[in-house]
Amino acid sequence: MATVVLGIDPGLRVTGYALLSCNESSVELVEAGTLKTSDGDNLENKLKTLYDGLEDVISEFQPDAVSVERLYSHYRHPQTAVVMGHARGIIYLCAANHKLPLNSYASTRIKKALTGNGRASKLQMQRAVKSYFKMKDLPKSPDIADAIAAALCHIEAAK
């Protein structure tokens, strides 16, 4: 029986998501996209937009698990961690509402699972996803590639 993993690249402006179906011998990309908020929206409306979008994705695809990038903060950009924390809180809430196990991985581990390099660039991640799934074109967004990588990381960790 196949397991469906929802990978999420969290962001308050753009959140990437990807659903991968895996069994013992293969991994298939089921769906991938982005959830976007409006630049002019206040924080509470951005969070509601993200919540509603994730609820729709989870309800439609019924994943078995969620994989998300772990929060990372650099001392030069502390505001980034605060913003990411809001988005991650929504992701955790959605997972809890659906009783889904949620696994959090460091960005270096996610990148290494896909490319073999924990410091891979956004373009390297997109190229690796294209190659892994034998796509004609690069994923439309680096956020999508990162979400795919988060799901793949969880699949690899579960083996």
N, C-alpha and C positions, 0 to 999 in steps of 0.2 A: 504494500500500500504506500502511496506517495505521501510525503510530508510537504506542506507548504509553509515557507518561511517568508515573513514580511521584513525586508531590510529597510531601514530608514536613515537618511542623512538629514539630521535636524537643522532647522533654521527658522527664524521668525519671518523672514521675507520670502524665502523659497525653501521648501522641504522636499527632498527627493524621496521617492518610495519605489520599491521593487518587490515583486512576488516571484519566488522561485519554487518550483516543484521538484522534489528530489526523491529518488528511490535508491536502491543499492547500487545501481549501475549508471545512472545519469542524472543530470541537473538540467531543468528546462526553465527558460524565462517565460513566465505567464503574463506578466503585466508590469509596466514601469511608467512612471510619470512624475510630475511635480505638483505640489500644492502651493499656490502663491497667494500672498496677501497684498493688499493695496498699500502703496507707500503713504498715502494720506490717512490711513486708518490709525486710530488710537490703539494702544496695547491690548485692551480688552477685546476689541473687534478682531484684531489679528489672531489672538488666541482662540476666539470662537471660530473663525474661519478655518484655522488649522484643526481644531477639534472636530468640526463638522466634516471636513474632508477626510480625516483619518477614520472617523466613524463609518463613513460611506465605503471606504476601501475595505475596512475590516468586515463590514456587513456583507459586501458583495463577494469577497474572495475567501472568507472564512479561514484565515491562516491558522496554523498550529502553534506558531511561535513568532516572536518579534525579536529582531536584532537591531541594535542602535549603537552609534558611535558614542564612546564614553566622553564625558565632559573634560575638556582640556582648557587650561587658561595660561596665558603667557603674561608675565608681570607687566609687559608694555601695553597689553590690551585687556584690562580686567573687565571692561564693559562687555566684551564679546562673551565672556563666561556667564554673565548675568543674563544676557539675551538668550544664549543657548539654553540656560537653565529653565527659562520660561517655556521654550519649545519642548524641551525634554520632559518637563512636568506634564504637559498635555499628552505626550506620547505614552508616558507611564500611566496616566489616568485612563486613556483609551484601552491600553492593554489590560489594566485591572478590571475595567468595566466588562470586558469580554473574557475574563479569567484566562488570559494568555500568558504563558511564561515569557519574560522579557530578559534578554541577555545583552550586556553592555561590553563592548570591546574597545580597546585603545585604537586610535586611528592608525598607529604604526602597525599594529597586529592585522587590522583590516587590509591595509595596503600590502603588507607582506603576504597575506593569504592569496591575494590575486596576482601580484606582480613579482613576488619574491624580494621586494625592496620596501622596507618600512617607511622610506622617505620619498616614495614615488610622487611625481607631480600629478596635477589634475589631468593633463593630457596623457600621461602614461597610463593612468587609471582608465581613461576612456578607450585608449588603444587596446589595453589588456581585456576589457569587457568585449570589445568588438571581436577580438581574436578568439576569446573563450567561447563565445556564442556564435561564432562564424557569421557575424552581421555584415551586411553590405556597407553600412555607414557607421560612424561613431555614434554613441548615444547622444541625443539632442542636447544634453546638459551634463556638466560634471556632477551635479547633484544626483542625477539618475545613476551615473556610473558608481558614485560612492555608495548609494543605497544598494545597488546590485552587489557591490563588494562586501557590504555589511552582512547581507544575507548569505553570501558564499562563505564568509568567515565563520558564521555560525554553523553552517553545514559541515565545514571542515572540522570545526571544534567538536561537533557531535559524533564524529566518526570514531 
